[in-house]
């Protein structure tokens, strides 16, 4: 079987071979190439020791990424290629990193230390595919299976348990029975993994096309103990109904955690070391869909000439277009029977935004200076007047024109 190598990876392999070293593309790039997918990260492995790699390519072209583990990153053609010496690994005292590594001459020994068979394949043009554990067959059968003994693989690195479900969800693969059984049994070992790494793997899992079936209760009980079994069961179909992809992660997170309520959702996301912006966005989605009023308004206000514009404009002013679109997506997932109305609401929000329709105080035809010049004092009262004017414009009580707004402001102050 012949694979098309990335040009930079091919050139680096040629250089290593010409110098007398064995070298291969390895891991995910081989897997993705066999699946007919575009491989983005091309990792290499070689019999050359790290110092030999650096001598061959030069100090300016090499980054000593992890010399103790045999890894040098080579800069070539504007890309980075992580290049690691064939190695075996000792015990994993911390359940995450090997205590020691030993460099070896044979790529098959190196492949034996890897997590899953589909990631334990190597390739170069001279030898073709090196696949000692049946990774290609597992790809063809849509099966995710640990290399060797599953218990050993997960004991070495507990994060592999989450990676199992993440890869399975990404490709829609079934789980090898022994591998899945070991993952469930050893799930408590995930408590030794940092919150950041847990969050990263959960995010990748949630971004998959249909992750619901791969949200394993035994695993979620460890990494998201706040979520009840009933809450998880109810969330799975909603998560699947939400749009996929990294850009839609806030919607998926909200679908998964909304049974906890806003406060508990914030605590969970903070524990997982999510960014403040991410926490705020997800909390808004949970809060706004908690009482079903937002979803109901999207499905009910649709009969006449944009009767829902008031609510849409209020949401646009409060949160912005991106959040409104995500609210529509979450409401559609929660209420599939109203999905078309939610889509129309998102479309209308985009149109209002494109047309520059007034939804925010900053879009009013008057500002604070105008109101102060008209005799309204600075301070909290000024802000209240501006917000009242915005509400009046949104409700079409008066036009967004300076004379009308100044007159309305005087009435507001007088009332």
KANOR-V611850 format. One line per field, one symbol per residue. phi: phi as a letter, one per 30 degrees, with the letter a starting at -180 (. if undefined). psi: psi as a letter, one per 40 degrees, with the letter a starting at -180 (. if undefined). A space follows every 50 residues. Layout:
phi = ???
psi = ???
This chain:
phi = .ccddeeddddddddddddjcdabdbidddeddddicddccccbbaddde ddddddcjddcccddaddcicbccdahiccbdbbdeacbddcdcibbdda bbdbdcdddddddddbedccbbabddcidcbdcidddddddibcbddide edddddbddedddeddddddciddceeddddddddceedddccddddddd ddddddddebdedcddeddddcdbddddedddeddeddedddddjedcee ddddddcdddidddddddddddiddeddedddddddddcdcidddddddc dbdcdhddeeddddddddbjdeddddddddddddbedcdddddddddddd dedddiddbbedcddbbeddddddjdddkedddddedddddddddidadd beedddddddddddd
psi = hhihihddddddddddddeeiiiiiibdddddddeeihhdhhiiiiehid ddddddeiddeihgdgddeehhhhhhfeihhhhhihiiiaigdeediidi ihhiehdddddeeidideefiihiddeahhgeefddddddefhhhihbhd ddddddhdddddddddddddefiihhdddddddddeddeeeeiidddddd ddddddeidgedeeghdddddddgedhiddddddddddddeiiiideedd ddddddedediddddddddddefiidddddddddddddedeedddddddd gedagfdedddddddddddiddddddddddddddgdeedddddddddddd ddddefhheideeieiaddddddeehiiadddddddddddddddefdiig iddddddddddddd.
